Amino acid sequence: MVHIEESLQLPRDFEGFGEHGHDPQWPNNARIAVSFVLNYEEGGERNPLDGDKTSEEYLWEKGPSGGGREYRHLNGEQDFEYGSRCGAWRILRLMKEFGWNMTLWAIAVAMERNPTFAKACVRDGHEIGAHGYRWLDMWNYSFEEDKAYIKKSCQALEAATGEFPVGAYFGRGTPNTANLLPIMWKEMGHKMLYTSEVYNEDSPYWIDLPWEKDLPEEEKEGLLMVPYNYDCNDGKFHMLPGFGGGEDYDHTSTF
């Protein structure tokens, strides 16, 4: 049974910025700020070679077709390997060509298994964020297992890249994970800059952390929330109704 740590639970907020929305006042009167994100998971997915009961069946080129077997599924494995061998490097070159930077939500094991890519990301000035130790569900972890997993993820990622992650998007955690993250950053001697464990806004926003609710305003640190979304996410090539080609991104220019 999942343990719910009540002291870490945030109330739901249905109002947000309200009727008139929010003007984040981006520099140069820009209307939007674009955050480039690469979820780097290759090598962290399920595989019997790593002691998992089944092979990966999620988010490879043929979707759930053929995955989930109780033995190695080479087609699925090699789809993930294509990402680490070819796709990720292509994206890195594209970022360099245009002078852009991105955030890597990086699975620690994936970075361990491709150390050249890990070092190149830091060399090129890209931001390292924690995405978990492996790319697996952890919804049933105990409170102590949750804490240990977060710590292991960050320490392994730092060892692989030379950089401690500035923020986190685990996406597959327990009801406690999101608010455990800043606690664990502090325990490890770091300040968490932001988290993307939210999906409920267009703009970044600040929250008071649950344990700060009774503190004077000047003592509250809060936490910056940078929303994650699926609207501009190439994961929609695998979702219904999803994308069929690059032109499907054109809708993002009409808001």
SULMO-V353181 format. One record per residue. N is the residue number from 1. SS is DSSP state (H for helix, E for strand, C for the rest). D_LAST is the distance of its C-alpha to the last C-alpha in Angstrom with 1 decimal. Layout:
N,SS,D_LAST  N,SS,D_LAST
//
This chain:
1,C,42.9  2,C,39.9  3,C,40.9  4,C,38.6  5,C,39.2  6,H,38.5  7,H,38.5  8,H,35.4  9,C,33.3  10,C,30.3  11,C,29.7  12,C,26.5  13,C,24.0  14,C,22.1  15,C,21.0  16,C,19.2  17,C,17.9  18,C,18.2  19,C,17.2  20,C,15.9  21,C,14.1  22,C,14.9  23,C,14.9  24,C,16.2  25,C,17.3  26,C,16.6  27,H,19.2  28,H,19.1  29,H,16.4  30,C,13.8  31,C,10.2  32,C,10.3  33,C,13.4  34,C,13.7  35,C,16.6  36,C,18.5  37,E,20.7  38,E,23.6  39,E,25.3  40,E,28.8  41,C,31.0  42,C,33.4  43,C,36.9  44,C,35.9  45,C,35.4  46,C,38.2  47,C,41.3  48,H,44.9  49,H,45.9  50,H,44.4  51,C,46.2  52,C,43.5  53,C,44.7  54,C,42.3  55,C,40.2  56,C,36.4  57,C,34.7  58,C,31.0  59,C,28.4  60,C,30.6  61,C,30.1  62,C,31.7  63,C,30.3  64,C,33.0  65,C,35.4  66,C,38.6  67,C,37.8  68,C,39.4  69,C,42.9  70,C,45.7  71,C,46.3  72,C,44.4  73,C,41.8  74,H,41.9  75,H,39.0  76,H,36.6  77,H,38.2  78,H,37.8  79,H,34.2  80,H,33.7  81,H,36.2  82,H,34.1  83,H,31.3  84,H,33.8  85,H,35.8  86,H,33.2  87,H,29.5  88,H,29.4  89,H,31.4  90,H,29.1  91,H,26.1  92,H,28.3  93,H,29.3  94,H,25.7  95,H,24.9  96,H,28.1  97,H,27.4  98,H,24.2  99,C,25.5  100,C,23.0  101,C,23.9  102,C,23.0  103,E,24.0  104,E,26.4  105,E,26.6  106,E,30.1  107,C,32.7  108,H,35.9  109,H,38.1  110,H,35.7  111,H,36.1  112,H,39.8  113,C,40.1  114,C,38.4  115,H,39.7  116,H,39.2  117,H,35.5  118,H,35.4  119,H,37.2  120,H,35.1  121,H,31.9  122,H,33.6  123,H,35.2  124,C,31.9  125,C,30.5  126,C,28.1  127,E,27.7  128,E,29.7  129,E,28.6  130,E,30.6  131,C,29.6  132,C,33.1  133,C,36.5  134,C,36.0  135,C,33.1  136,C,34.6  137,C,34.0  138,C,35.8  139,C,35.1  140,C,38.8  141,C,40.0  142,C,42.3  143,H,41.4  144,H,43.7  145,H,42.5  146,H,38.9  147,H,40.0  148,H,42.1  149,H,39.3  150,H,36.9  151,H,39.7  152,H,40.7  153,H,37.2  154,H,36.8  155,H,40.3  156,H,40.1  157,H,36.8  158,H,38.4  159,H,41.5  160,H,39.6  161,H,37.3  162,C,39.3  163,C,36.3  164,C,35.9  165,C,32.4  166,C,30.2  167,E,28.3  168,E,27.9  169,C,25.9  170,C,28.6  171,C,26.6  172,C,29.8  173,C,31.9  174,C,33.8  175,C,32.7  176,C,34.4  177,H,32.9  178,H,29.8  179,H,31.9  180,H,34.9  181,H,33.0  182,H,33.3  183,H,36.9  184,H,37.8  185,H,36.3  186,H,38.5  187,H,41.5  188,C,41.1  189,C,41.1  190,C,37.5  191,C,34.6  192,C,31.4  193,C,28.5  194,E,25.8  195,E,25.1  196,C,22.2  197,C,23.9  198,C,21.1  199,C,18.1  200,C,17.2  201,C,14.6  202,C,11.5  203,C,13.8  204,C,17.5  205,E,20.1  206,E,23.9  207,E,26.3  208,C,30.0  209,C,31.8  210,H,34.0  211,H,37.3  212,H,36.2  213,C,35.9  214,C,39.4  215,C,39.3  216,C,39.2  217,H,35.8  218,H,37.2  219,H,38.2  220,C,34.9  221,C,33.2  222,C,30.2  223,E,27.8  224,E,24.4  225,E,22.0  226,C,19.3  227,C,17.4  228,C,17.7  229,C,15.4  230,C,15.8  231,C,12.3  232,C,12.7  233,C,16.5  234,H,18.9  235,H,20.9  236,H,19.0  237,H,21.3  238,H,23.9  239,C,22.2  240,C,21.9  241,C,19.5  242,C,18.8  243,C,18.0  244,C,20.5  245,C,19.7  246,H,17.7  247,H,15.6  248,H,14.0  249,H,12.0  250,H,10.3  251,H,7.7  252,H,6.4  253,H,5.9  254,C,3.8  255,C,0.0
//
